[in-house]
Amino acid sequence: MSLHDVIIVGSGAAGLSAAITLARTHKVLVLAKGDLAGGSTAWAQGGIAAVLDAGDTFDNHIDDTMVAGGGLNRRETVEFVVENAPAAIERLVDMGVPFNKEAEALHLTREGGHSHRRIVHVDDATGWAVQEALQKTAAANPNITMKPHMVAIDLVADRHAVSPDGSKNIWGVYALNNETGHVETLTARATIMASGGAGRTYLFSTAPRGATGDGIAMAWRAGAQVSNMEMMQFHPTCLYNLEVKNFLITEAVRGEGGHLKLPPGVQDGGERYMQRFDAERMELAPRDIVARANDHEIKRLGLDYVHLDISHQKPEFVKEHFPNIYDKLIGLDIDMTKEPIPVVPAQHYTCGGILIDLDGRT
């Protein structure tokens, strides 16, 4: 049993942010399926979008988001996220996230679907920096307990025990303690699901191995609504390598001038092709358009991959902007300052999940 007010399933950006906020007035227990930093947050490379430039506006960001979502977005949610993004960045800065700077201002890069530079980043390892800062802040809070290697199995729901007054409640979670091999019953007044996506149900995915949709399934079994599970975002540029099957090549490579090309040895080999799919935005079109274009060319020509080429930029520029990707690729005998990177589309983001309101309530 546990003596906490709140249990949070998941130790990524969502779970730790909730814990840090709630710990002002509550005792919080955070469960991690594996290591505390084993979720998707630490894997994020490119950065976080927010209106921080004087020439940008909330309306611009909202419009870009609605267009990128094909109008399927819930506008109220888009407005809420966009308008609260600058304050969220400010909180992360206060926690010590060392976002790249240009003079005294934050350095802003650009990604597909955005009409302005509005992506704050920490080189090409933004997620790791955010995860590190959140973990450090949470660890310093006496009201937060973090337990790694606790695999949540199911929610403790009224179907396991009848409530005396007939109300429907969630009482906590059953979790397998991987260190002891025993299932523990952990109870709390409130339970928060921040368990991530379901990317690893796909053959090719940029998600960590723990992203298997467990939390979504638990909530569904307990009676919560699950929505939009068919909405899977595919990232256009995952490294094609038979040994390393889930290394993301951040969208910022295209944002900083990377070109998509057909590999040599085929019709139009070495040529760019995005003009045939989105002549105006080219490689900076939204992810779904670029991913479909890559998929189309791979299938049309019977290829294993297409090429992402930023070798026309100065080597110093590439190494400065993408140090981690450069080092990873060098270890695989690919020098992105001199040659193109073989890439394929891969499942990247689970857009659907547990249906909530703007306060995060089921």
VOPAGU-2260 file (C-alpha; in pm, 1 decimal, decimal comma):
REM VOPAGU-2260
SITE   aa  ch    i         X         Y         Z
SITE  MET   A    0       0,0       0,0       0,0
SITE  SER   A    1     109,1     361,2     -42,5
SITE  LEU   A    2      59,1     678,5     158,5
SITE  HIS   A    3      47,2     927,0    -128,8
SITE  ASP   A    4    -219,7    1173,8    -237,6
SITE  VAL   A    5    -145,1    1126,6    -608,1
SITE  ILE   A    6       6,8     847,3    -817,3
SITE  ILE   A    7     146,5     940,7   -1158,9
SITE  VAL   A    8     213,0     663,6   -1408,9
SITE  GLY   A    9     500,3     787,0   -1626,1
SITE  SER   A   10     817,0     985,3   -1557,8
SITE  GLY   A   11     853,6    1186,2   -1879,6
SITE  ALA   A   12     784,1    1554,9   -1934,5
SITE  ALA   A   13     408,8    1519,9   -1869,3
SITE  GLY   A   14     441,0    1308,8   -1555,4
SITE  LEU   A   15     720,3    1508,5   -1395,1
SITE  SER   A   16     559,5    1844,4   -1481,9
SITE  ALA   A   17     238,9    1730,5   -1313,5
SITE  ALA   A   18     433,8    1602,3   -1012,7
SITE  ILE   A   19     627,5    1926,7    -966,3
SITE  THR   A   20     307,1    2132,4    -982,8
SITE  LEU   A   21     107,3    1906,6    -749,4
SITE  ALA   A   22     390,6    1870,2    -497,8
SITE  ARG   A   23     325,4    2224,8    -378,1
SITE  THR   A   24      28,9    2086,9    -182,6
SITE  HIS   A   25      32,1    1704,9    -218,9
SITE  LYS   A   26     245,9    1395,6    -165,5
SITE  VAL   A   27     316,3    1250,7    -509,1
SITE  LEU   A   28     443,5     909,8    -620,7
SITE  VAL   A   29     585,5     886,4    -976,3
SITE  LEU   A   30     618,1     540,6   -1133,4
SITE  ALA   A   31     854,5     467,2   -1423,1
SITE  LYS   A   32     827,6     152,2   -1632,6
SITE  GLY   A   33    1207,8     131,3   -1662,5
SITE  ASP   A   34    1468,5     393,7   -1583,1
SITE  LEU   A   35    1332,2     736,1   -1488,8
SITE  ALA   A   36    1465,6     876,8   -1816,9
SITE  GLY   A   37    1359,7     573,3   -2021,4
SITE  GLY   A   38    1054,6     732,7   -2184,0
SITE  SER   A   39    1013,9     927,5   -2506,1
SITE  THR   A   40    1094,6    1273,8   -2364,8
SITE  ALA   A   41    1468,6    1212,2   -2341,9
SITE  TRP   A   42    1474,9    1103,1   -2707,4
SITE  ALA   A   43    1338,0    1428,3   -2849,4
SITE  GLN   A   44    1594,7    1611,6   -3060,9
SITE  GLY   A   45    1466,4    1915,3   -3249,3
SITE  GLY   A   46    1301,5    2137,3   -2989,5
SITE  ILE   A   47     978,2    2294,8   -2867,0
SITE  ALA   A   48     758,3    2540,9   -3057,6
SITE  ALA   A   49     653,1    2868,4   -2897,7
SITE  VAL   A   50     586,4    3225,8   -3010,5
SITE  LEU   A   51     895,9    3406,7   -2883,3
SITE  ASP   A   52     998,3    3622,9   -3180,2
SITE  ALA   A   53     876,0    3981,8   -3213,6
SITE  GLY   A   54     759,1    3919,9   -3571,3
SITE  ASP   A   55     553,3    3615,7   -3475,9
SITE  THR   A   56     202,9    3598,0   -3326,2
SITE  PHE   A   57     -24,8    3348,7   -3154,3
SITE  ASP   A   58    -258,5    3374,5   -3453,1
SITE  ASN   A   59      25,0    3271,9   -3687,5
SITE  HIS   A   60     110,9    2970,1   -3473,1
SITE  ILE   A   61    -255,4    2869,4   -3439,1
SITE  ASP   A   62    -311,1    2899,9   -3814,9
SITE  ASP   A   63       3,1    2695,4   -3891,1
SITE  THR   A   64    -114,7    2424,7   -3652,8
SITE  MET   A   65    -466,3    2411,3   -3797,0
SITE  VAL   A   66    -325,8    2386,2   -4151,2
SITE  ALA   A   67     -75,7    2114,7   -4052,2
SITE  GLY   A   68    -360,7    1922,3   -3888,6
SITE  GLY   A   69    -575,8    1938,5   -4200,5
SITE  GLY   A   70    -843,0    2121,7   -4001,4
SITE  LEU   A   71    -907,9    1813,2   -3787,2
SITE  ASN   A   72    -761,9    1978,7   -3476,8
SITE  ARG   A   73    -986,3    2093,1   -3194,9
SITE  ARG   A   74    -927,2    2467,4   -3223,7
SITE  GLU   A   75    -991,7    2536,4   -2854,7
SITE  THR   A   76    -711,2    2294,3   -2762,8
SITE  VAL   A   77    -474,6    2440,4   -3022,0
SITE  GLU   A   78    -535,1    2792,1   -2887,3
SITE  PHE   A   79    -482,2    2674,4   -2528,4
SITE  VAL   A   80    -149,7    2503,4   -2606,6
SITE  VAL   A   81     -13,3    2781,6   -2828,4
SITE  GLU   A   82    -106,7    3062,0   -2589,4
SITE  ASN   A   83      46,2    2882,0   -2289,3
SITE  ALA   A   84     365,3    2771,7   -2466,9
SITE  PRO   A   85     582,3    3080,1   -2392,6
SITE  ALA   A   86     509,2    3049,9   -2019,1
SITE  ALA   A   87     598,3    2679,5   -2032,5
SITE  ILE   A   88     932,8    2763,7   -2193,6
SITE  GLU   A   89     991,8    3022,6   -1922,0
SITE  ARG   A   90     928,7    2759,2   -1652,0
SITE  LEU   A   91    1179,5    2524,9   -1817,1
SITE  VAL   A   92    1438,9    2805,3   -1832,8
SITE  ASP   A   93    1380,8    2869,5   -1460,3
SITE  MET   A   94    1443,3    2497,5   -1395,2
SITE  GLY   A   95    1777,3    2525,5   -1569,8
SITE  VAL   A   96    1715,8    2397,3   -1922,5
SITE  PRO   A   97    2011,8    2550,1   -2114,2
SITE  PHE   A   98    1833,3    2645,7   -2436,3
SITE  ASN   A   99    2068,9    2768,9   -2709,1
SITE  LYS   A  100    2102,1    3146,5   -2724,5
SITE  GLU   A  101    2182,9    3402,8   -2990,3
SITE  ALA   A  102    2327,6    3706,2   -2814,3
SITE  GLU   A  103    2088,4    3752,9   -2519,1
SITE  ALA   A  104    1782,1    3599,6   -2685,1
SITE  LEU   A  105    1690,0    3233,5   -2725,5
SITE  HIS   A  106    1804,6    3090,7   -3058,5
SITE  LEU   A  107    1502,2    2995,2   -3267,6
SITE  THR   A  108    1516,5    2739,1   -3546,6
SITE  ARG   A  109    1245,8    2638,0   -3792,2
SITE  GLU   A  110    1072,6    2308,3   -3863,8
SITE  GLY   A  111     821,1    2179,1   -4116,5
SITE  GLY   A  112     476,4    2338,0   -4111,9
SITE  HIS   A  113     592,6    2653,5   -3931,9
SITE  SER   A  114     581,6    2991,2   -4106,3
SITE  HIS   A  115     826,8    3144,3   -3857,4
SITE  ARG   A  116    1132,5    3048,2   -3658,1
SITE  ARG   A  117     984,4    2946,7   -3323,7
SITE  ILE   A  118    1164,3    2628,4   -3215,1
SITE  VAL   A  119    1373,3    2661,9   -2898,3
SITE  HIS   A  120    1632,7    2388,5   -2861,7
SITE  VAL   A  121    1939,3    2258,0   -2679,8
SITE  ASP   A  122    2162,0    2169,5   -2976,4
SITE  ASP   A  123    1997,7    1853,9   -3116,2
SITE  ALA   A  124    1928,0    1691,9   -2778,2
SITE  THR   A  125    1648,0    1908,5   -2639,8
SITE  GLY   A  126    1449,1    1625,8   -2484,0
SITE  TRP   A  127    1740,9    1498,2   -2281,1
SITE  ALA   A  128    1805,4    1846,6   -2139,9
SITE  VAL   A  129    1437,5    1889,3   -2048,9
SITE  GLN   A  130    1419,7    1542,6   -1888,4
SITE  GLU   A  131    1735,9    1610,5   -1688,0
SITE  ALA   A  132    1607,1    1944,3   -1556,2
SITE  LEU   A  133    1265,7    1803,6   -1462,6
SITE  GLN   A  134    1419,4    1502,8   -1287,1
SITE  LYS   A  135    1658,9    1723,4   -1092,5
SITE  THR   A  136    1374,4    1952,4    -984,2
SITE  ALA   A  137    1153,6    1658,4    -885,2
SITE  ALA   A  138    1432,5    1482,3    -695,1
SITE  ALA   A  139    1491,3    1795,9    -486,1
SITE  ASN   A  140    1125,0    1810,2    -377,6
SITE  PRO   A  141    1051,8    1624,6     -50,7
SITE  ASN   A  142     688,5    1574,0    -154,8
SITE  ILE   A  143     785,1    1370,6    -463,7
SITE  THR   A  144     890,6    1004,9    -458,3
SITE  MET   A  145    1012,9     855,0    -785,0
SITE  LYS   A  146    1018,0     477,4    -828,5
SITE  PRO   A  147    1182,3     331,4   -1141,8
SITE  HIS   A  148    1129,6     -22,9   -1274,5
SITE  MET   A  149     764,9     -30,2   -1166,9
SITE  VAL   A  150     556,6    -171,0   -1453,2
SITE  ALA   A  151     194,9     -59,0   -1413,0
SITE  ILE   A  152     -31,5    -352,4   -1498,2
SITE  ASP   A  153    -380,1    -221,4   -1433,3
SITE  LEU   A  154    -575,7      48,1   -1256,5
SITE  VAL   A  155    -737,3     -41,2    -925,3
SITE  ALA   A  156   -1095,0      18,7   -1034,2
SITE  ASP   A  157   -1441,2     -44,8    -894,0
SITE  ARG   A  158   -1465,1    -362,3   -1102,3
SITE  HIS   A  159   -1208,3    -507,6    -860,4
SITE  ALA   A  160   -1411,0    -404,7    -552,9
SITE  VAL   A  161   -1764,1    -265,8    -521,2
SITE  SER   A  162   -1782,5      88,5    -382,0
SITE  PRO   A  163   -2026,8     115,7     -87,2
SITE  ASP   A  164   -2208,5     417,6    -232,4
SITE  GLY   A  165   -2214,9     280,9    -588,0
SITE  SER   A  166   -1984,8     553,0    -724,9
SITE  LYS   A  167   -1721,8     477,7    -988,0
SITE  ASN   A  168   -1368,0     542,6    -874,6
SITE  ILE   A  169   -1005,3     466,2    -948,9
SITE  TRP   A  170    -812,9     382,2    -632,9
SITE  GLY   A  171    -459,4     357,4    -770,2
SITE  VAL   A  172    -259,8     102,7    -968,9
SITE  TYR   A  173    -128,8    -250,8    -958,9
SITE  ALA   A  174     238,5    -245,2   -1053,9
SITE  LEU   A  175     501,3    -514,3   -1101,5
SITE  ASN   A  176     815,5    -428,5    -907,3
SITE  ASN   A  177    1087,4    -555,7   -1140,7
SITE  GLU   A  178    1342,7    -557,1    -860,1
SITE  THR   A  179    1142,6    -789,4    -635,0
SITE  GLY   A  180     930,2    -967,7    -895,6
SITE  HIS   A  181     615,2    -896,1    -692,6
SITE  VAL   A  182     298,7    -710,3    -790,8
SITE  GLU   A  183     226,5    -421,3    -553,1
SITE  THR   A  184    -103,0    -245,8    -487,6
SITE  LEU   A  185     -44,4     129,8    -476,8
SITE  THR   A  186    -336,5     345,8    -368,8
SITE  ALA   A  187    -397,6     719,9    -380,0
SITE  ARG   A  188    -677,0     977,0    -384,0
SITE  ALA   A  189    -603,4    1056,1    -748,1
SITE  THR   A  190    -428,7     876,5   -1033,1
SITE  ILE   A  191    -271,1    1048,5   -1334,3
SITE  MET   A  192    -187,4     861,7   -1654,8
SITE  ALA   A  193     120,1    1008,7   -1825,9
SITE  SER   A  194     229,1     679,4   -1975,2
SITE  GLY   A  195     316,7     784,8   -2330,3
SITE  GLY   A  196     223,9     642,9   -2666,4
SITE  ALA   A  197     195,7     313,1   -2850,4
SITE  GLY   A  198     466,1     348,2   -3114,9
SITE  ARG   A  199     627,0      13,6   -3049,9
SITE  THR   A  200     322,9    -165,1   -3183,8
SITE  TYR   A  201     472,4     -72,6   -3524,2
SITE  LEU   A  202     768,6    -241,0   -3693,1
SITE  PHE   A  203     950,5      88,5   -3761,0
SITE  SER   A  204     921,6     347,3   -3486,0
SITE  THR   A  205    1136,9     619,4   -3333,4
SITE  ALA   A  206     982,8     551,1   -2991,2
SITE  PRO   A  207    1165,5     378,1   -2705,1
SITE  ARG   A  208    1085,7      12,4   -2643,2
SITE  GLY   A  209     857,3      91,4   -2350,0
SITE  ALA   A  210     606,1     280,3   -2567,5
SITE  THR   A  211     357,4      -4,4   -2604,5
SITE  GLY   A  212      30,0     168,6   -2517,4
SITE  ASP   A  213     -12,4       6,3   -2175,1
SITE  GLY   A  214    -157,5     315,0   -2008,4
SITE  ILE   A  215    -413,0     371,6   -2282,9
SITE  ALA   A  216    -528,4      10,0   -2252,1
SITE  MET   A  217    -551,4      35,0   -1872,7
SITE  ALA   A  218    -767,4     345,9   -1893,2
SITE  TRP   A  219    -991,6     183,1   -2155,8
SITE  ARG   A  220   -1038,1    -128,4   -1941,2
SITE  ALA   A  221   -1131,5      94,3   -1646,5
SITE  GLY   A  222   -1404,9     265,0   -1850,3
SITE  ALA   A  223   -1235,4     584,8   -1970,4
SITE  GLN   A  224   -1294,6     698,9   -2326,7
SITE  VAL   A  225   -1017,1     640,3   -2580,1
SITE  SER   A  226   -1012,7     850,7   -2895,5
SITE  ASN   A  227    -837,1     900,5   -3230,3
SITE  MET   A  228    -615,3     593,6   -3205,1
SITE  GLU   A  229    -594,8     580,3   -3585,3
SITE  MET   A  230    -411,8     914,8   -3579,4
SITE  MET   A  231     -47,5     807,5   -3589,4
SITE  GLN   A  232     212,8    1061,7   -3694,3
SITE  PHE   A  233     497,6     929,4   -3904,7
SITE  HIS   A  234     830,6    1110,1   -3898,9
SITE  PRO   A  235     970,6    1146,6   -4251,1
SITE  THR   A  236    1334,6    1091,9   -4162,2
SITE  CYS   A  237    1438,2     796,5   -3949,0
SITE  LEU   A  238    1789,6     664,2   -4016,0
SITE  TYR   A  239    1789,0     359,3   -4243,5
SITE  ASN   A  240    2033,7     119,1   -4083,1
SITE  LEU   A  241    1989,2    -255,1   -4034,1
SITE  GLU   A  242    2160,6    -243,8   -3694,3
SITE  VAL   A  243    2009,7      82,0   -3562,9
SITE  LYS   A  244    1640,8      81,2   -3649,7
SITE  ASN   A  245    1502,3     372,0   -3451,7
SITE  PHE   A  246    1745,4     664,7   -3470,1
SITE  LEU   A  247    1562,1     983,9   -3557,4
SITE  ILE   A  248    1715,7    1245,9   -3786,3
SITE  THR   A  249    1554,4    1560,1   -3648,9
SITE  GLU   A  250    1330,1    1775,4   -3862,9
SITE  ALA   A  251    1563,1    2064,7   -3783,9
SITE  VAL   A  252    1809,7    1919,3   -4037,6
SITE  ARG   A  253    1553,9    2011,9   -4303,8
SITE  GLY   A  254    1478,4    2335,0   -4118,3
SITE  GLU   A  255    1843,5    2433,7   -4155,8
SITE  GLY   A  256    1854,4    2358,4   -4528,3
SITE  GLY   A  257    1864,1    1978,6   -4568,8
SITE  HIS   A  258    1739,8    1847,4   -4906,7
SITE  LEU   A  259    1555,7    1522,6   -4977,9
SITE  LYS   A  260    1696,7    1349,2   -5285,5
SITE  LEU   A  261    1669,1    1023,2   -5473,9
SITE  PRO   A  262    1975,9     801,1   -5429,7
SITE  PRO   A  263    2212,9     746,8   -5725,5
SITE  GLY   A  264    2146,7     462,1   -5966,9
SITE  VAL   A  265    1775,7     527,0   -6022,6
SITE  GLN   A  266    1581,9     755,2   -6255,1
SITE  ASP   A  267    1657,9    1117,3   -6157,0
SITE  GLY   A  268    1911,1     988,4   -5902,3
SITE  GLY   A  269    2065,9    1266,9   -5695,3
SITE  GLU   A  270    1773,4    1503,5   -5769,3
SITE  ARG   A  271    1532,8    1665,5   -5522,9
SITE  TYR   A  272    1168,9    1555,4   -5548,7
SITE  MET   A  273     962,7    1747,6   -5292,4
SITE  GLN   A  274     863,4    2004,2   -5559,7
SITE  ARG   A  275     629,9    1735,9   -5699,2
SITE  PHE   A  276     448,4    1701,7   -5365,6
SITE  ASP   A  277     453,4    2053,8   -5217,9
SITE  ALA   A  278     614,9    2306,5   -5452,4
SITE  GLU   A  279     582,4    2598,2   -5211,6
SITE  ARG   A  280     709,0    2446,3   -4887,3
SITE  MET   A  281     928,7    2167,3   -5029,6
SITE  GLU   A  282    1115,9    1993,1   -4742,3
SITE  LEU   A  283     949,0    2227,0   -4491,7
SITE  ALA   A  284     600,1    2090,5   -4558,3
SITE  PRO   A  285     427,1    1929,0   -4257,1
SITE  ARG   A  286     543,1    1582,7   -4154,8
SITE  ASP   A  287     251,2    1390,9   -4300,9
SITE  ILE   A  288     313,5    1536,7   -4647,6
SITE  VAL   A  289     690,3    1477,0   -4638,0
SITE  ALA   A  290     649,5    1127,0   -4492,0
SITE  ARG   A  291     397,5    1032,9   -4764,4
SITE  ALA   A  292     631,3    1174,9   -5030,7
SITE  ASN   A  293     921,9     967,7   -4900,2
SITE  ASP   A  294     702,5     658,4   -4881,9
SITE  HIS   A  295     575,0     719,9   -5235,5
SITE  GLU   A  296     924,5     748,5   -5384,3
SITE  ILE   A  297    1050,6     440,8   -5196,9
SITE  LYS   A  298     758,8     230,4   -5322,8
SITE  ARG   A  299     754,1     379,0   -5674,9
SITE  LEU   A  300    1118,9     298,9   -5738,6
SITE  GLY   A  301    1154,6     -10,4   -5519,4
SITE  LEU   A  302    1405,9     161,2   -5290,9
SITE  ASP   A  303    1510,3      78,0   -4937,8
SITE  TYR   A  304    1548,9     447,2   -4851,4
SITE  VAL   A  305    1580,2     803,2   -4981,8
SITE  HIS   A  306    1857,4    1053,1   -4908,2
SITE  LEU   A  307    1857,4    1353,6   -4673,6
SITE  ASP   A  308    2148,1    1576,7   -4771,9
SITE  ILE   A  309    2285,3    1874,6   -4579,5
SITE  SER   A  310    2643,0    1833,4   -4703,6
SITE  HIS   A  311    2613,1    2159,5   -4903,4
SITE  GLN   A  312    2627,3    2350,7   -4573,6
SITE  LYS   A  313    2965,7    2429,2   -4417,2
SITE  PRO   A  314    3098,9    2139,4   -4203,4
SITE  GLU   A  315    3133,5    2369,0   -3900,8
SITE  PHE   A  316    2767,5    2473,5   -3932,8
SITE  VAL   A  317    2650,0    2109,2   -3943,0
SITE  LYS   A  318    2865,7    1999,8   -3648,1
SITE  GLU   A  319    2759,8    2302,1   -3439,9
SITE  HIS   A  320    2387,6    2254,8   -3501,6
SITE  PHE   A  321    2373,8    1873,1   -3491,1
SITE  PRO   A  322    2661,3    1748,4   -3273,9
SITE  ASN   A  323    2486,8    1436,9   -3143,3
SITE  ILE   A  324    2354,6    1327,1   -3482,0
SITE  TYR   A  325    2696,2    1392,2   -3638,0
SITE  ASP   A  326    2872,7    1180,6   -3373,5
SITE  LYS   A  327    2617,9     897,9   -3400,7
SITE  LEU   A  328    2647,1     884,5   -3779,2
SITE  ILE   A  329    3027,3     901,5   -3775,6
SITE  GLY   A  330    3015,7     589,7   -3557,4
SITE  LEU   A  331    2820,1     424,1   -3840,0
SITE  ASP   A  332    3068,7     542,0   -4106,8
SITE  ILE   A  333    2837,0     817,2   -4237,0
SITE  ASP   A  334    2982,9    1169,2   -4252,0
SITE  MET   A  335    2682,8    1400,0   -4290,6
SITE  THR   A  336    2914,0    1693,6   -4373,1
SITE  LYS   A  337    3028,4    1512,1   -4689,5
SITE  GLU   A  338    2754,3    1266,7   -4786,1
SITE  PRO   A  339    2375,5    1220,6   -4764,4
SITE  ILE   A  340    2198,2    1029,3   -4487,5
SITE  PRO   A  341    1980,4     728,2   -4584,8
SITE  VAL   A  342    1633,7     780,1   -4430,8
SITE  VAL   A  343    1287,9     617,5   -4418,0
SITE  PRO   A  344     954,7     724,1   -4262,9
SITE  ALA   A  345     880,9     571,2   -3921,0
SITE  GLN   A  346     600,9     587,7   -3665,4
SITE  HIS   A  347     684,0     882,6   -3442,7
SITE  TYR   A  348     393,8    1015,4   -3238,4
SITE  THR   A  349      72,2     866,4   -3102,8
SITE  CYS   A  350    -180,0    1148,7   -3151,8
SITE  GLY   A  351    -475,9     965,5   -3000,5
SITE  GLY   A  352    -515,1     823,7   -2652,7
SITE  ILE   A  353    -717,0     877,7   -2338,1
SITE  LEU   A  354    -982,7    1143,7   -2400,0
SITE  ILE   A  355    -942,5    1438,6   -2161,5
SITE  ASP   A  356   -1059,5    1797,6   -2123,2
SITE  LEU   A  357    -833,6    2104,0   -2107,1
SITE  ASP   A  358    -776,0    2036,8   -1736,0
SITE  GLY   A  359    -652,3    1687,6   -1815,3
SITE  ARG   A  360    -957,4    1513,1   -1667,6
SITE  THR   A  361   -1105,0    1190,8   -1801,8
